[in-house]
Amino acid sequence: MKKQFTHINAQGNPSMVNVGKKTPTHRTARAQSIVEVDDAIMDLLENDEIHTKKGPVFQTAIIAGIMAAKKTGELIPLCHPIGMDNCAIDIHINDKKQIVINCTASVFAKTGIEMEALTGASLAALTIYDMCKAFSHNITIKATKLMEKTGGKKDFKRT
């Protein structure tokens, strides 16, 4: 059987996936975004959290990411609005001098939580860009990807 896009109906039109007959399960997802900044910004981040007129960079990005994850159903067409049970964002600098954002979300529901995790990680990355651009525009949001998910039809883990 040939795989089909899930959000296209038989007539080829956009369609919300009907989850009415699915059984709720516990679902988790972790998404990651990588942000690269120039040395001037990295020096500020490594020595002490950058405090801007908008607030401390990482803490503000965490709040923005969680708020975005909660609004995923409003932001992405055809995405089911779900009430998350939890959403946590961790931001750290790795050994390659990259800012790593991990967003982990969970829910007990009929549909997945990976879009919420991806949205949270993405918005946290965009917030870091917004807050650091006064120092330099040499900022790259390099990658946003699903790292793992559990629950639903099948689990996934990026290797």
C-alpha positions as CSV (number, residue, x, y, z in Angstrom):
1,M,0.0,0.0,0.0
2,K,1.4,3.4,-1.0
3,K,1.8,5.9,1.8
4,Q,-0.4,9.0,1.5
5,F,-0.1,12.4,3.1
6,T,-2.2,12.4,6.2
7,H,-3.7,15.9,5.9
8,I,-5.0,15.5,2.3
9,N,-8.4,14.0,1.7
10,A,-9.6,11.8,-1.2
11,Q,-10.4,14.9,-3.3
12,G,-6.9,16.3,-2.8
13,N,-8.0,19.0,-0.4
14,P,-6.5,19.9,3.0
15,S,-8.2,17.9,5.8
16,M,-7.8,17.6,9.5
17,V,-7.0,14.0,10.6
18,N,-9.9,12.4,12.4
19,V,-8.6,11.1,15.7
20,G,-12.1,10.5,17.1
21,K,-11.8,6.7,17.3
22,K,-8.2,6.6,18.5
23,T,-7.4,5.5,22.0
24,P,-5.6,8.0,24.2
25,T,-2.0,7.1,25.2
26,H,0.8,8.8,27.0
27,R,2.9,10.5,24.4
28,T,6.3,12.3,24.7
29,A,8.5,14.1,22.2
30,R,11.8,15.9,22.4
31,A,12.9,18.4,19.7
32,Q,16.1,20.2,19.4
33,S,17.2,23.5,17.8
34,I,20.9,24.5,17.4
35,V,21.8,28.2,17.3
36,E,25.3,29.4,16.3
37,V,26.4,32.9,17.2
38,D,29.6,34.8,16.6
39,D,32.5,34.9,19.1
40,A,31.5,38.2,20.6
41,I,28.0,36.9,21.6
42,M,29.4,33.6,22.7
43,D,31.9,35.3,25.0
44,L,29.1,37.2,26.7
45,L,27.0,34.0,27.1
46,E,29.9,32.0,28.5
47,N,31.1,34.6,31.0
48,D,27.6,35.5,32.3
49,E,24.1,35.4,31.0
50,I,23.4,38.3,28.7
51,H,20.8,40.7,30.3
52,T,19.0,42.8,27.8
53,K,16.1,45.3,28.1
54,K,13.9,42.4,27.2
55,G,15.3,40.3,30.1
56,P,17.9,37.5,30.4
57,V,18.4,35.7,27.1
58,F,18.1,32.0,28.0
59,Q,15.3,32.5,30.6
60,T,13.3,34.6,28.2
61,A,13.8,32.0,25.4
62,I,12.6,29.3,27.8
63,I,9.4,31.1,28.6
64,A,8.8,32.0,24.9
65,G,9.3,28.4,23.8
66,I,6.8,27.0,26.4
67,M,4.3,29.7,25.5
68,A,4.7,28.8,21.8
69,A,4.3,25.1,22.4
70,K,1.1,25.7,24.2
71,K,-0.3,27.6,21.1
72,T,0.8,25.1,18.5
73,G,-2.7,24.1,17.5
74,E,-3.4,27.8,16.8
75,L,-0.2,28.3,14.8
76,I,0.0,25.3,12.5
77,P,-3.0,24.7,10.2
78,L,-4.8,21.4,10.7
79,C,-2.8,20.6,13.9
80,H,-5.0,19.4,16.7
81,P,-5.2,21.7,19.7
82,I,-4.2,19.6,22.7
83,G,-3.7,20.4,26.4
84,M,-0.1,19.5,27.2
85,D,0.6,17.8,30.5
86,N,4.1,19.1,30.6
87,C,6.6,21.1,28.6
88,A,10.3,21.7,29.6
89,I,13.0,23.6,27.8
90,D,16.7,23.2,28.5
91,I,19.3,25.5,26.9
92,H,23.0,24.9,27.2
93,I,26.3,25.6,25.2
94,N,27.9,22.4,23.8
95,D,31.6,21.7,23.3
96,K,31.3,23.0,19.7
97,K,30.3,26.4,21.1
98,Q,26.7,26.1,19.8
99,I,23.6,26.9,21.8
100,V,21.6,23.7,22.1
101,I,17.8,24.0,22.9
102,N,15.9,20.9,23.9
103,C,12.2,21.0,24.2
104,T,10.4,18.0,25.8
105,A,6.6,17.9,25.8
106,S,4.2,15.2,27.1
107,V,0.5,14.6,27.0
108,F,-2.1,11.8,27.5
109,A,-4.1,12.2,24.2
110,K,-5.3,10.7,21.0
111,T,-2.7,12.4,18.9
112,G,1.0,13.2,19.1
113,I,3.0,15.9,20.8
114,E,5.9,16.3,18.4
115,M,4.7,19.4,16.7
116,E,4.5,21.1,20.2
117,A,8.1,20.1,21.0
118,L,9.3,21.3,17.5
119,T,7.4,24.6,17.9
120,G,8.8,25.2,21.4
121,A,12.4,24.6,20.3
122,S,11.9,26.8,17.2
123,L,10.5,29.7,19.1
124,A,13.1,29.5,21.8
125,A,15.8,29.7,19.0
126,L,14.0,32.7,17.4
127,T,13.9,34.4,20.8
128,I,17.6,34.0,21.2
129,Y,18.1,35.5,17.8
130,D,15.9,38.4,18.6
131,M,17.6,39.1,21.9
132,C,21.1,38.8,20.5
133,K,20.8,40.7,17.2
134,A,21.7,44.0,18.9
135,F,25.2,42.6,19.3
136,S,25.5,41.0,15.9
137,H,23.3,39.6,13.0
138,N,25.9,36.9,12.5
139,I,23.5,34.3,14.1
140,T,22.4,31.1,12.4
141,I,19.5,28.9,13.5
142,K,21.2,25.8,12.1
143,A,18.9,22.9,12.8
144,T,15.5,22.1,14.3
145,K,14.7,18.4,14.4
146,L,12.7,15.8,16.2
147,M,15.0,13.8,18.4
148,E,12.6,11.2,19.8
149,K,9.0,10.5,20.4
150,T,7.1,7.8,22.2
151,G,3.4,6.7,22.2
152,G,1.1,6.5,19.2
153,K,1.6,4.1,16.3
154,K,5.4,3.8,16.6
155,D,8.2,5.3,18.6
156,F,11.1,7.2,17.0
157,K,14.6,7.9,18.2
158,R,17.2,9.8,16.1
159,T,20.6,8.0,16.1
